[in-house]
Amino acid sequence: MDWRHIPSIFALRAFDAVARQGSLTRAAAGLNVTHAAISQHIRKLEEELNLPLTHRKGRGIGLTREGRALADALQEGFDTIAAGVEAIHREREDRPLHISLTQTFAEGWLIPRLGRFWAAHPDIGLTLSPTPEVVDFAREGVDLAIRYGFGDWPGLRARRLTSARFQVLSVADAPKDIPLPERVWLIETLGVEQRRWAEDQGFMLNSSRVREFQSFPLAYAALRAGVGVMVGQAGVVQPEVLSGELDVLEEDTSDDLAYHVVIPERGPRTEAEVFAKWLIDEIPVEVSSPD
């Protein structure tokens, strides 16, 4: 298609509106523009095609023979475009909700609770994409993300979900008198931030006492079996801490970093809003661990 020989799409849209409405005034109202703007578009279109397309018809606007032919072609074309756009919207609404989140949060917090979400909302499908990367919502078709950070991502609406401060955890019946550097440390391979924090605090000094696991569930299972201690994040393990199953031996004093529910500022899916509300309702009131 050679777009150089096709008039302005704005002029064609204005002419289509006039042809459908039979009135400059109604066409202007339908396109939310001024009467003068519609008239200017029609005049420029007629000048470009070098033939009349409209004429006065009582209080309205009629079409010449050439105008009627162009109007029929435009109506078919614009209707096809509208149907295509509507199909895309329907496909977007029908597909599962696409959620981006870290693997740790997915495995440690979300998946154990998904049964409750589907019990309340059985008609909402979910596609989980665990990744440590910050994804582009539009390019990758993401509807909602659970992100770790300060909540200041441009163009996105972020709601604080739960604290992400680091905690050194052990099972409740583990010995309390062993210094942390002498403990066996259970580390998730991808837990770079957790390892760095523990090293910066002087807790993880002996690399021979570090045991690495390929996923959070494996490291967490070893923790609950009493094999050693691990660095967790408060929002992920809070229920087990509150129940007394796990003890917090040390923790970060800063609470600035948190997990956030993140959705686009404009045009989020209704299902994304429903899921975001459910996530926030699932979080217990945040409390500090007991001394």
C-alpha positions in Angstrom: 0.0 0.0 0.0 1.3 3.4 -1.0 0.2 5.7 1.8 1.4 8.8 -0.2 -1.8 8.5 -2.3 -4.2 8.1 0.6 -5.7 11.2 2.2 -5.3 12.1 5.9 -6.9 9.5 8.1 -8.4 12.3 10.2 -10.1 13.7 7.1 -11.4 10.3 6.1 -12.7 9.6 9.6 -14.5 13.0 9.7 -16.1 12.3 6.3 -17.2 8.8 7.4 -18.8 10.4 10.5 -20.6 13.0 8.4 -21.8 10.2 5.9 -23.1 8.1 8.8 -24.8 11.0 10.7 -26.0 13.1 7.8 -25.0 16.2 9.8 -21.8 18.2 10.6 -23.1 18.9 14.1 -23.8 15.3 15.0 -20.5 14.2 13.4 -18.6 16.7 15.4 -20.3 15.6 18.6 -19.6 12.0 17.9 -15.8 12.6 17.3 -15.7 15.1 20.2 -14.3 17.9 18.0 -15.7 21.3 16.8 -18.1 21.9 13.9 -15.4 24.0 12.3 -12.9 21.1 12.5 -15.2 18.8 10.7 -15.9 21.4 8.0 -12.2 22.0 7.5 -11.5 18.2 7.1 -14.3 17.8 4.5 -13.1 20.8 2.6 -9.5 19.6 2.5 -10.6 16.1 1.4 -12.6 17.5 -1.5 -9.7 19.7 -2.5 -7.3 16.8 -2.4 -9.6 14.6 -4.5 -10.6 17.5 -6.7 -14.3 16.7 -6.7 -17.3 17.5 -4.5 -18.3 14.8 -1.9 -21.2 16.5 -0.1 -24.0 19.0 -0.7 -26.6 20.7 1.4 -29.8 18.6 2.0 -32.4 20.5 4.0 -30.9 21.0 7.4 -28.4 18.2 6.9 -25.7 17.0 4.6 -26.2 14.8 1.5 -23.6 12.9 -0.5 -22.7 13.2 -4.2 -22.4 10.0 -6.3 -18.6 10.0 -5.7 -19.2 10.8 -2.0 -21.5 7.9 -1.6 -19.0 5.5 -3.2 -16.2 6.8 -0.9 -18.6 6.6 2.1 -19.5 2.9 1.4 -15.8 2.0 1.0 -14.9 3.8 4.3 -17.7 2.3 6.2 -16.6 -1.2 5.2 -13.0 -0.4 6.0 -13.7 1.2 9.4 -16.1 -1.5 10.4 -13.5 -4.1 9.6 -10.9 -2.2 11.7 -13.4 -1.8 14.6 -14.2 -5.6 14.5 -10.4 -6.3 14.6 -9.9 -4.1 17.6 -12.9 -5.6 19.4 -11.6 -9.1 18.7 -8.2 -8.1 20.3 -10.0 -6.7 23.3 -12.1 -9.8 23.7 -9.0 -12.0 23.4 -7.3 -9.9 26.1 -10.2 -10.1 28.4 -10.7 -13.9 27.9 -7.0 -14.9 28.4 -5.6 -15.7 31.8 -4.3 -12.9 33.9 -0.5 -12.6 33.2 1.4 -12.1 36.5 5.1 -11.3 36.8 6.8 -12.0 40.1 10.0 -13.3 41.6 10.4 -17.1 42.0 10.9 -16.7 45.8 7.6 -14.9 46.3 5.7 -17.3 43.9 7.0 -20.4 45.6 7.2 -19.1 49.2 4.0 -17.0 49.5 1.6 -17.0 46.5 1.3 -20.6 45.4 0.4 -22.0 48.8 -2.5 -19.5 48.9 -3.8 -19.8 45.3 -6.5 -22.3 46.3 -8.2 -19.6 48.3 -8.2 -17.2 45.4 -9.7 -19.8 43.0 -12.3 -20.8 45.6 -13.4 -17.1 45.6 -12.8 -16.4 41.9 -13.0 -19.7 39.9 -13.6 -17.8 36.6 -10.2 -15.9 36.7 -7.3 -17.8 35.2 -3.7 -17.0 36.1 -0.4 -17.4 34.2 2.6 -16.9 36.5 5.9 -15.8 35.1 8.6 -16.1 37.8 11.5 -13.9 36.8 14.0 -11.6 38.7 13.9 -9.1 35.8 11.8 -6.0 35.7 9.5 -6.6 32.8 7.9 -4.2 30.3 4.1 -4.5 30.8 3.1 -3.6 27.3 5.8 -5.4 25.4 5.4 -8.7 27.4 1.6 -8.6 27.9 1.8 -8.4 31.7 -1.3 -7.4 33.5 0.0 -7.3 37.1 3.4 -7.6 38.8 4.6 -8.2 42.3 7.8 -6.3 42.6 10.5 -5.9 45.2 11.7 -2.3 45.8 10.6 1.1 47.0 7.4 1.4 44.9 8.5 4.2 42.7 8.2 2.8 39.2 7.2 5.5 36.5 4.0 4.9 34.7 2.8 2.2 37.1 0.5 2.3 40.1 2.1 0.5 43.1 0.5 -0.5 46.3 2.6 -1.8 49.2 1.9 -5.4 49.8 4.2 -6.5 52.6 7.6 -5.9 54.1 10.7 -7.4 52.3 13.1 -6.8 55.2 15.6 -9.6 55.6 15.5 -11.9 58.6 17.7 -14.7 59.8 15.4 -17.7 60.5 15.7 -20.9 62.4 13.2 -23.5 63.6 11.8 -22.8 67.0 13.6 -25.7 68.8 17.1 -25.0 67.3 19.9 -24.2 69.8 20.0 -20.5 70.5 23.6 -20.2 71.8 25.5 -20.9 68.6 27.0 -17.7 67.0 25.6 -17.0 63.5 29.0 -17.3 61.7 29.2 -20.8 63.1 25.8 -21.9 61.8 25.1 -23.8 58.7 23.6 -21.4 56.2 20.9 -22.5 53.7 21.0 -20.3 50.6 18.8 -20.3 47.5 21.1 -20.1 44.4 19.2 -17.1 43.1 19.1 -15.3 46.4 21.9 -12.9 45.6 20.5 -10.1 47.8 20.0 -12.4 50.8 23.6 -13.6 50.6 25.0 -10.1 50.2 23.0 -8.8 53.2 24.2 -11.7 55.4 27.8 -11.2 54.4 27.6 -7.4 55.0 26.2 -8.1 58.5 29.2 -10.4 59.2 26.9 -13.4 59.7 28.0 -15.5 56.8 31.8 -15.5 57.0 32.7 -19.2 56.5 31.9 -20.3 52.9 32.4 -24.0 53.9 29.3 -23.7 56.1 27.0 -22.5 53.2 24.7 -25.0 51.6 23.1 -23.9 48.2 19.8 -25.1 46.9 18.3 -24.6 43.4 15.0 -23.2 44.6 13.3 -21.5 47.6 11.1 -24.6 48.5 14.2 -26.8 48.8 16.1 -24.3 51.0 12.9 -23.7 53.0 12.3 -27.5 53.5 15.9 -27.8 54.8 15.3 -24.9 57.2 12.1 -26.5 58.6 14.0 -29.8 58.9 16.4 -28.0 61.3 19.4 -28.4 59.0 20.5 -24.8 59.4 19.5 -21.1 59.2 18.5 -19.1 56.2 17.8 -15.5 55.2 14.1 -15.0 54.6 12.0 -11.9 53.8 9.5 -10.9 56.4 6.4 -10.8 54.2 7.0 -14.3 52.9 7.5 -16.1 56.2 5.4 -13.9 58.5 2.7 -16.6 59.1 5.2 -19.2 60.2 6.9 -16.6 62.5 3.6 -15.6 64.0 2.6 -19.2 64.6 5.9 -19.8 66.5 7.1 -22.4 64.0 10.1 -20.2 63.1 12.3 -18.0 65.2 13.8 -14.7 64.0 17.4 -14.6 65.2 18.4 -11.3 63.6 16.6 -8.9 61.2 17.2 -5.8 59.1 16.2 -2.7 61.0 15.1 -0.9 57.8 11.5 -1.4 56.5 11.8 0.8 53.4 12.0 -2.1 50.9 8.8 -4.0 50.3 6.9 -6.1 47.9 4.4 -4.1 45.9 1.4 -5.0 43.8 2.0 -3.1 40.5 -0.5 -2.5 37.7 -0.6 0.0 34.8 -1.9 3.5 35.6 -4.1 3.4 32.6 -6.5 0.7 31.5 -5.8 -2.2 33.9 -8.0 -5.2 33.4 -10.9 -5.7 35.9 -9.4 -9.0 36.8 -6.1 -7.4 37.7 -7.9 -5.1 40.2 -9.7 -8.1 41.7 -6.5 -10.0 42.1 -4.6 -7.0 43.5 -7.4 -6.5 46.2 -7.3 -10.2 47.1 -3.5 -10.1 47.5 -3.7 -7.1 49.9 -6.6 -8.7 51.8 -4.5 -11.9 52.3 -1.7 -10.1 54.1 -2.0 -10.1 57.9 -1.3 -7.0 59.8 2.4 -6.5 59.7 4.1 -6.8 63.0 7.7 -6.8 64.2 9.1 -10.1 65.3 9.3 -10.7 69.1 12.6 -10.0 70.8 
